[in-house]
């Protein structure tokens, strides 16, 4: 039986005046990492409950790994701090990065999304290529097998 391994990828979202890239596509188990390159704190907030779909997380959550509000799952990042998550199931996840702003309300919401695809390498059945031989090829192969091998 063959063993299939896959390297997990890390997709990085850099937070400056915007989140770059604003949308990332990953496979299940890949890691999405946010890096705050602003001078002030930011908060990455998922718009839907996440705890059921995460296979890993770092710096997200609140008390006991859950958001401070029942439906909020977030990470507060100081300058040059990071947070990351890995997803179990395919789908699309939307989030916002909340940051200080010069706007009259004093904060800015930067929208982002993550598309989680299936890990096809883990799910793909092993297919063996079968080659049909013609009867003349079979006869030729049989003759080769019958010929004695001589060594000197």
C-alpha positions as CSV (number, residue, x, y, z in Angstrom):
1,X,0.0,0.0,0.0
2,X,1.4,3.4,-0.9
3,X,1.5,6.3,1.5
4,X,0.4,9.7,0.3
5,X,1.8,12.8,1.9
6,X,1.1,16.4,1.2
7,X,2.9,19.5,2.3
8,X,0.7,21.9,4.2
9,X,0.9,25.5,2.8
10,X,0.9,28.7,4.7
11,X,-0.9,31.6,3.1
12,X,0.1,35.0,4.6
13,X,-2.2,38.0,4.8
14,X,-0.3,41.2,5.5
15,X,-2.3,44.0,7.2
16,X,-1.2,47.5,6.4
17,X,-3.7,50.1,5.0
18,X,-5.5,47.1,3.5
19,X,-5.3,43.3,3.9
20,X,-3.1,41.9,1.2
21,X,-4.3,39.7,-0.5
22,X,-8.0,40.5,0.3
23,X,-9.0,36.9,-0.7
24,X,-7.0,33.7,-0.3
25,X,-7.7,30.2,-1.5
26,X,-6.4,27.2,0.6
27,X,-6.9,23.5,0.9
28,X,-8.2,21.9,4.1
29,X,-5.5,21.8,6.7
30,X,-3.5,24.6,5.1
31,X,-2.7,27.5,7.4
32,X,-3.8,31.2,6.9
33,X,-1.6,33.6,8.9
34,X,-2.3,37.3,9.5
35,X,0.6,39.7,10.2
36,X,-0.1,43.1,11.5
37,X,2.3,45.6,9.9
38,X,0.5,48.7,11.2
39,X,1.6,50.9,14.1
40,X,-1.6,50.3,16.0
41,X,-3.4,47.2,17.2
42,X,-5.9,45.5,14.9
43,X,-8.5,42.9,15.4
44,X,-9.3,40.1,12.9
45,X,-12.9,39.0,13.3
46,X,-14.6,36.1,11.6
47,X,-18.2,37.0,10.6
48,X,-19.5,33.4,11.3
49,X,-18.8,31.1,14.2
50,X,-15.6,29.2,13.5
51,X,-14.8,26.8,16.3
52,X,-16.4,23.8,14.7
53,X,-14.4,24.2,11.4
54,X,-10.9,24.8,12.8
55,X,-8.2,22.1,12.9
56,X,-5.7,24.5,14.3
57,X,-5.5,28.0,15.7
58,X,-3.0,30.4,17.2
59,X,-3.9,33.7,19.0
60,X,-7.6,33.4,18.1
61,X,-10.5,33.1,20.4
62,X,-11.1,34.3,23.9
63,X,-11.6,32.6,27.2
64,X,-11.2,28.9,26.8
65,X,-10.6,29.3,23.1
66,X,-14.0,30.8,22.4
67,X,-14.8,34.4,21.3
68,X,-15.7,37.0,23.9
69,X,-19.1,37.1,22.4
70,X,-20.8,33.7,21.6
71,X,-20.7,34.3,17.8
72,X,-17.4,36.2,17.6
73,X,-14.2,34.5,17.0
74,X,-11.3,37.0,16.8
75,X,-7.7,37.8,17.3
76,X,-6.2,41.0,18.6
77,X,-2.8,41.7,17.1
78,X,-0.3,44.3,18.2
79,X,2.3,45.7,15.8
80,X,4.3,42.8,14.1
81,X,2.2,40.1,15.9
82,X,0.6,37.2,14.0
83,X,-2.4,34.9,14.3
84,X,-3.3,31.9,12.3
85,X,-6.0,29.2,11.7
86,X,-6.3,26.0,9.7
87,X,-9.7,24.8,8.4
88,X,-11.2,21.3,8.5
89,X,-14.0,21.6,6.0
90,X,-14.4,23.2,2.5
91,X,-16.4,26.4,2.1
92,X,-16.0,30.2,2.2
93,X,-15.2,32.2,5.3
94,X,-15.6,36.0,5.5
95,X,-13.7,38.2,8.0
96,X,-13.0,41.8,8.7
97,X,-9.9,43.5,10.0
98,X,-10.9,46.3,12.4
99,X,-8.2,49.0,12.7
100,X,-7.8,52.6,13.8
101,X,-8.6,55.1,11.2
102,X,-8.7,58.9,10.7
103,X,-12.4,58.6,9.9
104,X,-14.8,60.4,12.1
105,X,-15.9,57.1,13.7
106,X,-12.3,56.3,14.5
107,X,-12.1,52.8,13.0
108,X,-12.0,51.1,9.7
109,X,-13.3,47.7,8.7
110,X,-11.3,45.9,6.0
111,X,-13.1,43.0,4.4
112,X,-11.4,39.7,3.5
113,X,-12.4,36.2,2.5
114,X,-11.0,32.7,2.5
115,X,-12.0,30.0,0.1
116,X,-11.3,26.6,1.5
117,X,-11.2,23.8,-1.2
118,X,-11.0,20.1,-0.8
119,X,-7.6,18.6,-0.5
120,X,-7.8,16.6,-3.7
121,X,-4.5,14.8,-3.0
122,X,-5.9,13.2,0.1
123,X,-9.2,12.3,-1.5
124,X,-8.1,11.1,-4.9
125,X,-8.2,7.3,-5.3
126,X,-5.1,5.8,-6.6
127,X,-5.7,4.9,-10.3
128,X,-3.6,2.4,-12.0
129,X,-3.1,2.6,-15.6
130,X,-3.9,-0.7,-17.4
131,X,-2.3,-1.3,-20.8
132,X,-3.9,-3.7,-23.1
133,X,-1.5,-5.6,-25.2
134,X,-2.2,-7.0,-28.6
135,X,-2.0,-10.7,-29.2
136,X,1.2,-10.2,-31.3
137,X,2.8,-8.3,-28.3
138,X,1.8,-11.2,-26.0
139,X,3.4,-13.8,-28.3
140,X,6.5,-11.7,-28.5
141,X,6.7,-11.3,-24.8
142,X,6.1,-15.0,-24.3
143,X,9.0,-15.9,-26.7
144,X,11.3,-13.5,-24.7
145,X,10.4,-15.3,-21.5
146,X,11.1,-18.7,-23.0
147,X,14.5,-17.9,-24.3
148,X,17.3,-19.0,-22.0
149,X,19.5,-16.3,-20.6
150,X,23.2,-17.1,-21.0
151,X,25.9,-15.5,-19.0
152,X,29.7,-15.7,-19.5
